[in-house]
Amino acid sequence: MLRVAVVGSGPSGVYAAQTLVQQREVPGVLVDVLDRLPAPYGLVRYGVAPDHEKIKSLQGSLRTVLEDERIRFLGNVEVGGPALPTGRLLELYHAVVYCVGAARDRLLGIPGEDLAGVHSATSFVSWYSGHPDAVDESFDLPGVDSAVVVGAGNVAVDVTRILARGPAELEPTDMPQPALGALAISGLRRVAMVARRGPSQGKFTTKELRELGTLPGVDTVVDPAELAIDPVYEDPAAAAALPAVARRNLEALRGWAGADPGGSGRRIALRFYLRPAEILGGPDGRVTAMRFERTAPDGRGGVSGTGVFEDIEAQLVLRSVGYKGVPLAGLPFDPSKGTVPHAAGRVLRAGRASVGEYVAGWIKRGPTGVIGTNRPCAKETASSLLQDAGVLARRELSGDPLDALRAAGLHPVEWPGWLAIEAAETDLGRSFGRGSVKIPDWSGLLGAAGLA
């Protein structure tokens, strides 16, 4: 029998656990999926926008895996802290697979980033997704008329869409009641999503982009002059050489170019070739506008500044310019890449594979790809672990790791505890006349799980 701990219950962790128990080369593999949070599913629960029901339905597939009798979910278990150092975890299991993601957002590195009203998109997503670490976040949305979202990826599109949606469209989701209420009274009318490069270089997918043009009561506009700066925009041959998703993105943007915004309702403006230069504030220390430098293609796939500046009014600024991994105490870490050094998923210490330690997901490859990208990534790591199974199984374990976790003062939330949280969230939603609504705080989650 081979006992494996998988740290992280998001897609990469669940796919790794699934591969390990469903393979036939090494019989008798048992997997404990550990998570710092009392709830499973990682970014599928706490990162996918609440109005994306189809993507969130992936929780059903992850649930099926976690209900396998050979897999045990243990939430509310923090790895790398005083109670459970990584070295101790490796003593309790034959092998450990770290699937801890990339939790920290990147800064813009410009003046004014510390002004009130300037936030990371990561914290905004965590807040409206009910992450318990974000329960005390405050975005001061009442009185916000204009917002700027910096970035050109799907997270930037998500937060732009959530800001522009009306409360009636968000009420059927599982968004926590405090976030829903704050968005309902914000009064926000204008959202600018700004990219420093051109439309053909956007990282968003076409489906998410097109959604911006389908929001009730919202006008989506694009400046045709900014599209025309892109070298491929009016060059059919160059456009044909683009990846399919970039071609489809250009088609969607072309349809909005020069559109008349019509009435005085809500508006999304998609802006390109503008590089963040400074965030401007008023005497009260709050953001009032964001200054951008106009950029132009440099002929090498990048952009260069032109010395021309433009200010965009904003009382709220959300940066969405990428993620990076966070070091986990006890594991090697490459700060330049934000990942754990590895070879085919095997953790490398001083250039040599550390038998029994593995990585998968963003902490392995960096914050790239979509949810489905995690499956082959996890399979590669699981394959490496299984190749090492003969060596790993030689070490005898002292007993059930769960007993040792409890002896260390930890209070794991097992699967019945998670089901109790689900039931409590259903009851909470019913009290508001809604469907299931997330419990957004630690005490509420642990209380629902029976650990208060």
C-alpha positions in Angstrom: 0.0 0.0 0.0 1.2 3.5 -1.0 0.0 6.5 1.0 0.2 9.8 -0.8 -0.7 13.3 0.4 -1.9 15.8 -2.2 -1.7 19.4 -0.9 -4.4 21.4 -2.6 -7.9 20.4 -3.7 -8.2 22.5 -6.8 -8.2 20.9 -10.3 -4.5 20.0 -10.3 -4.7 18.3 -6.9 -7.9 16.4 -7.7 -6.6 15.3 -11.1 -3.4 14.1 -9.5 -5.3 12.1 -6.9 -7.6 10.7 -9.6 -4.7 9.5 -11.7 -3.0 7.9 -8.7 -6.0 5.8 -7.6 -7.3 4.9 -11.1 -4.0 3.6 -12.5 -3.3 -0.2 -12.5 0.5 -0.4 -12.4 0.7 0.2 -8.6 -2.2 -1.4 -6.7 -3.4 -0.1 -3.4 -2.7 3.6 -3.6 -4.5 5.7 -1.0 -4.6 9.5 -1.3 -5.3 12.2 1.3 -6.2 15.5 -0.3 -5.2 18.2 2.2 -6.4 21.8 1.9 -5.8 24.9 4.1 -9.5 25.8 3.6 -12.4 23.9 5.0 -14.0 23.7 1.5 -12.6 21.9 -1.5 -12.2 22.7 -5.3 -9.7 25.6 -5.0 -10.1 28.2 -7.7 -13.1 26.5 -9.2 -14.9 27.6 -6.0 -13.0 30.7 -5.2 -11.7 31.9 -8.6 -14.3 31.2 -11.2 -16.8 34.1 -11.5 -20.1 33.3 -9.8 -22.1 34.1 -13.0 -20.1 31.4 -14.9 -22.4 28.5 -14.0 -21.1 26.2 -16.7 -17.5 26.4 -15.6 -18.5 26.2 -11.9 -20.4 23.0 -12.7 -16.9 21.4 -13.0 -17.3 21.1 -9.2 -19.5 18.1 -9.9 -16.7 16.2 -11.6 -14.2 17.1 -8.9 -16.7 16.0 -6.3 -17.0 12.6 -7.9 -13.3 12.1 -7.6 -13.1 13.2 -4.0 -15.9 10.8 -3.1 -13.9 7.8 -4.3 -13.3 5.5 -1.3 -9.6 5.5 -1.9 -9.4 9.3 -1.6 -10.0 11.3 1.7 -10.6 15.0 1.8 -9.0 16.8 4.8 -9.7 20.5 4.9 -8.6 23.1 7.4 -5.1 21.6 7.3 -2.3 24.1 6.8 0.9 22.6 5.4 4.2 24.5 6.0 3.2 26.0 9.3 4.4 25.2 12.9 1.9 22.4 13.4 2.7 20.6 10.1 6.1 21.4 8.5 6.7 19.9 5.1 9.3 17.6 6.6 6.8 16.2 9.0 4.3 15.7 6.3 6.8 13.6 4.4 7.2 11.4 7.5 3.5 10.7 7.6 3.2 9.7 3.9 5.3 7.8 1.4 5.0 10.8 -1.0 3.6 14.3 -1.1 2.4 16.1 -4.2 2.2 19.9 -3.8 -0.5 21.6 -5.8 -0.6 24.9 -4.1 -1.1 27.2 -7.1 0.2 30.8 -7.5 -1.6 32.9 -5.0 0.1 36.3 -5.2 -0.7 38.9 -7.8 1.9 41.1 -9.5 2.2 44.8 -8.8 2.2 47.5 -11.5 5.2 49.2 -9.9 4.1 52.7 -10.5 3.5 55.8 -8.3 0.1 55.9 -6.5 -0.4 52.2 -6.3 -0.8 52.6 -2.5 -3.8 55.0 -2.8 -7.1 54.1 -1.3 -9.3 52.5 -4.0 -6.5 50.7 -5.7 -6.7 46.9 -5.4 -5.6 43.7 -7.0 -8.1 41.9 -9.1 -7.1 38.8 -7.0 -8.5 40.4 -3.8 -11.6 41.6 -5.6 -12.3 38.1 -7.0 -11.7 36.5 -3.6 -14.1 39.0 -2.0 -17.0 38.4 -4.4 -16.3 34.7 -4.5 -16.6 34.4 -0.7 -13.0 33.4 0.1 -12.8 33.5 3.9 -9.4 35.3 3.8 -11.1 38.2 2.0 -14.1 38.7 4.4 -12.6 41.9 5.8 -11.8 43.4 2.4 -13.4 46.8 1.7 -13.8 48.2 -1.7 -15.9 51.3 -0.9 -18.1 50.8 -3.9 -20.9 53.2 -3.0 -20.1 56.5 -4.7 -17.9 54.9 -7.3 -18.9 56.1 -10.8 -15.9 55.0 -12.8 -13.5 52.1 -12.6 -10.3 51.1 -14.4 -9.3 47.4 -14.8 -5.7 47.0 -15.9 -5.1 43.8 -17.9 -6.0 41.8 -20.9 -6.7 38.3 -19.6 -9.8 36.4 -18.5 -9.5 37.6 -14.9 -9.6 41.2 -16.2 -12.7 40.3 -18.3 -14.3 38.6 -15.3 -14.0 41.6 -12.9 -15.0 44.0 -15.7 -18.2 42.0 -16.3 -19.0 41.6 -12.6 -18.6 45.4 -12.1 -20.9 46.1 -15.0 -23.6 43.6 -14.3 -26.8 44.7 -12.5 -27.8 43.1 -9.1 -30.7 41.3 -10.6 -28.3 39.3 -12.8 -26.1 38.4 -9.9 -28.8 37.5 -7.4 -29.2 33.9 -8.8 -25.5 33.2 -8.2 -23.8 32.0 -5.0 -22.2 35.4 -4.4 -22.1 36.2 -0.7 -24.8 38.5 0.4 -22.5 41.3 1.6 -20.7 41.5 -1.8 -24.0 41.4 -3.7 -25.4 44.2 -1.6 -22.3 46.3 -2.1 -22.3 45.9 -5.8 -26.1 46.6 -5.9 -25.6 50.1 -4.4 -22.3 51.0 -6.1 -23.8 53.3 -8.7 -20.9 52.5 -11.0 -21.6 53.5 -14.7 -18.3 53.3 -16.5 -15.6 50.6 -16.6 -12.5 50.8 -18.7 -10.5 47.7 -19.3 -7.0 48.8 -20.4 -4.2 46.8 -22.1 -0.7 48.1 -22.8 -0.5 46.1 -26.0 -2.8 45.5 -29.0 -6.0 43.6 -29.5 -4.3 40.7 -31.3 -2.1 40.1 -28.2 -4.9 39.9 -25.7 -4.8 36.9 -23.4 -8.6 36.6 -23.0 -10.6 33.9 -24.7 -13.2 34.8 -27.2 -16.2 33.4 -25.3 -15.4 35.5 -22.2 -14.7 38.6 -24.4 -18.0 38.3 -26.3 -19.9 38.1 -23.0 -19.1 41.7 -22.5 -21.3 42.6 -25.4 -24.3 40.6 -24.1 -24.9 42.3 -20.8 -28.3 43.8 -20.4 -28.3 47.6 -20.2 -24.6 47.8 -20.9 -22.9 49.3 -24.0 -19.5 47.9 -25.0 -17.4 50.3 -27.0 -13.9 50.1 -28.7 -12.0 53.0 -30.3 -11.4 52.1 -33.9 -8.2 54.2 -33.9 -6.7 52.0 -31.2 -7.6 48.8 -33.2 -6.0 50.3 -36.3 -2.6 50.7 -34.5 -2.3 46.9 -34.4 -0.2 45.9 -37.4 -2.5 42.9 -38.2 -5.8 44.6 -37.9 -6.1 45.8 -41.5 -3.8 43.2 -42.9 -5.8 40.1 -43.9 -2.7 38.0 -44.6 -1.1 38.8 -41.2 -4.4 38.2 -39.4 -4.8 34.8 -41.1 -1.4 33.8 -39.5 -2.7 34.5 -36.0 -3.9 31.7 -33.7 -7.6 31.0 -34.1 -8.5 32.6 -30.8 -6.7 35.9 -31.7 -8.6 36.0 -35.0 -11.9 35.5 -33.3 -11.1 38.2 -30.7 -10.4 40.6 -33.5 -13.7 39.8 -35.1 -15.5 40.5 -31.9 -13.7 43.8 -31.3 -14.3 44.9 -34.9 -18.0 44.5 -34.3 -17.9 47.0 -31.4 -15.5 49.5 -33.0 -17.1 52.9 -33.3 -20.4 51.8 -31.9 -22.6 54.6 -30.7 -23.0 54.1 -26.9 -26.5 55.4 -27.1 -28.2 56.2 -23.8 -26.7 57.2 -20.4 -26.6 53.6 -19.1 -23.6 51.6 -18.0 -20.7 51.4 -20.4 -17.6 49.2 -20.9 -14.7 50.7 -22.9 -12.0 48.3 -24.1 -8.8 50.3 -24.5 -5.5 49.3 -26.1 -1.9 50.5 -26.4 -2.0 52.3 -23.1 0.8 51.6 -20.5 0.2 52.4 -16.8 2.3 55.4 -15.8 0.8 56.7 -12.5 -2.2 56.5 -10.3 -3.5 60.0 -9.4 -5.2 60.8 -6.1 -7.0 63.6 -4.3 -6.3 65.3 -1.0 -8.1 62.6 0.9 -5.7 60.0 -0.4 -8.1 58.3 -2.6 -7.7 57.5 -6.3 -9.2 60.0 -8.7 -7.8 58.9 -12.1 -5.1 56.8 -13.7 -2.5 58.1 -16.1 -1.4 56.0 -19.1 1.3 56.5 -21.7 0.3 55.8 -25.3 2.3 52.9 -26.7 3.0 51.7 -30.2 4.2 48.4 -31.7 8.0 48.2 -31.7 8.2 45.7 -34.6 9.5 42.9 -32.3 6.2 41.8 -30.8 6.4 44.3 -28.0 5.6 48.0 -27.5 7.4 51.2 -26.8 6.3 54.4 -25.2 5.4 57.4 -27.3 5.6 60.2 -24.7 1.9 60.9 -25.1 -0.2 60.6 -21.9 -3.9 60.2 -21.2 -5.8 60.3 -17.9 -8.8 58.1 -17.3 -11.1 59.0 -14.5 -11.5 56.3 -11.8 -12.5 56.0 -8.2 -11.6 52.3 -8.3 -8.6 50.7 -9.9 -8.1 46.9 -10.2 -4.9 45.5 -11.5 -4.9 42.1 -13.2 -1.4 41.7 -14.6 -0.7 38.1 -13.7 0.1 35.9 -10.7 3.2 34.4 -9.2 3.8 31.5 -6.9 4.5 31.9 -3.2 7.3 30.0 -1.4 6.2 27.3 0.9 8.4 26.9 3.9 10.6 23.8 3.5 10.4 23.6 -0.3 13.0 24.9 -2.7 11.7 27.9 -4.8 12.8 29.8 -7.9 11.8 33.4 -7.2 12.5 34.5 -10.8 9.9 32.0 -12.1 7.7 31.8 -9.1 7.8 28.0 -9.2 9.3 25.0 -7.4 12.3 23.6 -9.4 11.3 20.2 -10.7 12.0 17.5 -13.4 8.8 16.0 -14.8 7.1 17.0 -11.5 9.9 15.6 -9.2 11.0 18.4 -6.8 14.7 19.2 -7.3 16.9 20.0 -4.3 20.4 21.3 -5.3 19.7 20.0 -8.8 18.8 16.4 -7.7 15.4 14.8 -7.5 14.1 14.6 -3.9 12.5 11.2 -3.7 8.9 11.5 -2.4 8.3 15.2 -3.1 6.4 16.3 -6.2 4.6 19.3 -7.7 1.7 19.9 -10.1 -0.3 22.8 -11.4 0.8 26.4 -11.3 3.5 26.0 -8.6 5.1 23.5 -11.1 4.7 25.3 -14.5 3.7 28.9 -13.6 0.3 30.6 -14.0 -0.4 29.4 -17.5 -3.2 27.6 -19.3 -6.8 27.0 -18.5 -8.4 24.5 -16.0 -8.1 21.7 -18.5 -4.3 22.3 -18.8 -4.0 20.9 -15.2 -5.0 17.4 -16.3 -1.9 16.5 -18.4 0.3 18.4 -16.0 -1.0 16.3 -13.1 -0.7 13.1 -15.1 2.9 13.7 -15.8 3.6 14.3 -12.1 1.6 11.2 -11.1 3.5 9.1 -13.6 6.8 10.2 -12.1 5.6 9.3 -8.6 4.4 5.9 -9.8 7.8 5.2 -11.4 9.3 5.9 -8.0 6.8 3.7 -6.1 9.2 0.8 -5.6 11.6 3.0 -3.7 8.9 4.9 -1.9 7.0 1.9 -0.6 10.1 0.5 1.2 9.6 3.0 4.0 7.2 1.9 6.7 4.7 4.4 8.1 3.7 4.5 11.7 -0.1 4.5 11.2 -3.0 6.5 9.9 -1.7 10.1 9.2 -5.0 11.5 10.4 -4.3 10.5 13.9 -0.9 12.3 13.7 -2.6 15.4 12.3 -5.0 15.5 15.2 -2.2 14.8 17.7 -0.4 17.9 16.3 -3.4 20.1 17.3 -5.0 20.2 13.8 -8.8 19.9 13.3 -9.3 18.5 9.8 -12.7 19.0 8.1 -13.5 15.6 6.6 -16.0 15.0 3.8 -19.1 14.9 6.1 -18.0 18.3 7.4 -17.9 19.7 3.9 -21.4 18.3 3.2 -22.6 20.1 6.3 -21.1 23.4 4.9 -22.9 22.8 1.7 -26.2 22.2 3.5 -25.6 25.4 5.6 -25.0 27.4 2.4 -28.3 26.1 1.0 -30.1 27.2 4.2 -28.4 30.6 4.1 -29.5 31.2 0.5 -33.0 30.2 1.3 -33.1 32.8 4.1 -32.4 35.5 1.5 -34.8 34.1 -1.1 -31.9 32.9 -3.2 -30.2 29.7 -4.2 -27.2 28.4 -2.4 -25.1 31.4 -1.0 -21.5 31.1 0.1 -20.6 31.4 3.8 -17.7 34.0 3.5 -16.0 33.8 6.8 -13.8 31.3 8.7 -16.0 31.1 11.8 -19.1 30.5 9.8 -17.4 27.7 7.7 -15.9 26.0 10.7 -19.1 26.3 12.6 -21.1 24.8 9.8 -18.6 21.9 9.7 -19.1 21.3 13.4 -15.7 22.6 14.5 -16.7 25.9 16.2 
